[in-house]
């Protein structure tokens, strides 16, 4: 196929060389010939040139000129005479001359057309061959140009990264210099130092958890318990909250705070009075409540999980009092013949948790209990150094009936702290009594004691101290003929519905009604034992301590 195309190309090239009058034509010569033979005007010129290059050119020119003149004269005569025979003769002469002239020009026209066609064909085949030969190089060139463009982009990117790297080096160097310098560190203070130490400690403990050494104990968390924060001033409370916030920012620590939330809120209001807004600040904007800063917002940013303990229910109170009094309670040993033991007036008791029984002999008549007197302290003689002190005296041993009545105080005692205060104060009351008066206080088989009166007043004092002050004052003002139910009813009528502590009064009165309606209890109605024990109980509270030093109380204690 290739040989045939090459042979055809050589034949065309030889024909063009013969008719164009040139030899050894190059591609550029072919291109020149093709441009010279393109177009009608150029072809006519080449035809005339072919005619001129033939022999007898002079004669042919004269014949062509004479023929053209004759033809022109014939046309003119035809236009003048307009005779049909003459016109036919002229027309026949013109046709004859034209046919002859065209026969004469046929060969030059054929040569010119052949040269034009063959040169064009040669150029096309040469161009096709060149394209086929140059195509791989053109593809390589295109790929090279594309690679050059990619390299140019890479160069631009690298130049930009070099510039950025230079800036990063400068920034890193500056930051390293500043971090190593103590210009700022010396002004940070103790909080920043503590934070850095805690963060370092957290990192070390995290690494210890990841360690596989069995000899190293793994520490997951450090749990910090904070209690009694509601006993601190406002400034100290705020500082502790700031410390808690600092600790919670580190994964190592878990902080548990046991506190009265009311104290935290009041401390924040006091410390940040200029920052925290209240609802009555006078801001009239519709969204003022949404933008107001409150102590609650402050606490919510520190404490993730607030957890409020439920109030102590009666069952919990009874269990707590039982546990508090367990080591100092008495168990009555029932005799084989209770009537014999009752006649003898003897009661055998056994200390719970101990093995030492003791017996007490009650008098025929109950003795009036005598509470501690302020002026009776001088009559007591301290034990000598050689005398053995009984660490579990009878005055501290609580009888089952006392414990049972203490459990009835549950409606008044709302917190474990109040229950503990009740048990401690009651033991102090018992310990301050003369041992000879304990039988009259606790009661015997022949007569009840006054421990119920003391516990009743003590329960009001511990559970509702503000109300206890009013009750005790009214008892000191009452005359000898007054009764306890009458005084309670009088106090009930004094309480106004709008009193902010009316709910506490209602709780006291409801509890007293239940006590007086219980047939198993033998509470005295006369006000005298209540008045007497009110002075003994009043000295164990800040709200009622003034009754001890007042005129009526001092007079009652000395009579």
HELIX and SHEET records of a PDB file:
HELIX    1   1 UNK A    2  UNK A   20  1                                  19    
HELIX    2   2 UNK A   27  UNK A   36  1                                  10    
HELIX    3   3 UNK A   40  UNK A   53  1                                  14    
HELIX    4   4 UNK A   57  UNK A   81  1                                  25    
HELIX    5   5 UNK A   84  UNK A  180  1                                  97    
HELIX    6   6 UNK A  185  UNK A  187  5                                   3    
HELIX    7   7 UNK A  190  UNK A  210  1                                  21    
HELIX    8   8 UNK A  229  UNK A  231  5                                   3    
HELIX    9   9 UNK A  234  UNK A  248  1                                  15    
HELIX   10  10 UNK A  261  UNK A  271  1                                  11    
HELIX   11  11 UNK A  288  UNK A  291  1                                   4    
HELIX   12  12 UNK A  295  UNK A  300  1                                   6    
HELIX   13  13 UNK A  314  UNK A  325  1                                  12    
HELIX   14  14 UNK A  326  UNK A  328  5                                   3    
HELIX   15  15 UNK A  338  UNK A  344  1                                   7    
HELIX   16  16 UNK A  374  UNK A  379  5                                   6    
HELIX   17  17 UNK A  394  UNK A  396  5                                   3    
HELIX   18  18 UNK A  400  UNK A  407  1                                   8    
HELIX   19  19 UNK A  408  UNK A  411  5                                   4    
HELIX   20  20 UNK A  416  UNK A  431  1                                  16    
HELIX   21  21 UNK A  435  UNK A  437  5                                   3    
HELIX   22  22 UNK A  438  UNK A  442  1                                   5    
HELIX   23  23 UNK A  451  UNK A  463  1                                  13    
HELIX   24  24 UNK A  465  UNK A  477  1                                  13    
HELIX   25  25 UNK A  484  UNK A  494  1                                  11    
HELIX   26  26 UNK A  502  UNK A  516  1                                  15    
HELIX   27  27 UNK A  528  UNK A  538  1                                  11    
HELIX   28  28 UNK A  546  UNK A  549  1                                   4    
HELIX   29  29 UNK A  551  UNK A  558  1                                   8    
SHEET    1   A 2 UNK A 222  UNK A 227  0                                        
SHEET    2   A 2 UNK A 253  UNK A 258  1                                        
SHEET    1   B 3 UNK A 330  UNK A 332  0                                        
SHEET    2   B 3 UNK A 346  UNK A 351 -1                                        
SHEET    3   B 3 UNK A 357  UNK A 361 -1                                        
SHEET    1   C 2 UNK A 443  UNK A 444  0                                        
SHEET    2   C 2 UNK A 447  UNK A 448 -1                                        
END                                                                             
